[in-house]
C-alpha cells in the first residue's frame, strides 16, 4: 500500500506511538481500535501496519520502551551510603513518573492485556527495577541504617506509594512537585527507620 501523502516514517512512526499512548491511557487498550489510531494520526488504517505488526505489538512496545527508559535513567550510585541511594531513588521515581502519566497508567493498568509471552518480558523488566530498590534496602539493613523486616514487601510498598503520586498530583496545585517529593521522602524514611 502506498504511503499516505505527506507522511514520513521518521515523523509518522513516533506519532503513531504518541497517539496510541494517549488513546490507550484515555479509553483503555481494549476500547481503542487500530482504525481510531489511524484516524487520529491522519493516515489510512492499513498504513499503520508499516509501523507496527498489530495492536498487541504496539502496546508491548510502549510498555517496553517505558521500562527501558526507567532502567536506563534510574540513579545507581553504588559509592553512596544506603540512605543517600534511597533518597536518590525516591526523588528519581517521583520525578520520572510525574513527567509520563500516560505511560505510567498503561504500564500498570494494561498488563492484563498483554499476551503471556509479552507479560513475562515486561515483568522481567519490572523485577529488574524492583531489584534495584531492594538492593538498596538490603544494604541499608546490613549497614544498620534501616530496620526493615522484609525487604521485598518494603520494596513493593515503597514503589506503590511513590507511583501513587501520579493519581492525584497536579501541577499548579497547593504543593509543588518538589514539596510533595520532600514529604514522600520523609514518609519513606519513617517506613524504613529502625524501631526505637
FENSUL-V304389 format. One record per helix or strand of 2 or more residues. SS is the DSSP state (@ for helix, = for strand). FROM is the first residue (numbers start at 0). LEN is the number of residues. Records with the same first field share a line. If there is no record, write none. Layout:
SS = FROM-LEN ; FROM-LEN
This chain:
@ = 8-19 ; 28-3 ; 33-8 ; 44-6 ; 54-19 ; 81-17 ; 100-9 ; 110-3 ; 115-28 ; 150-13 ; 164-4 ; 176-16
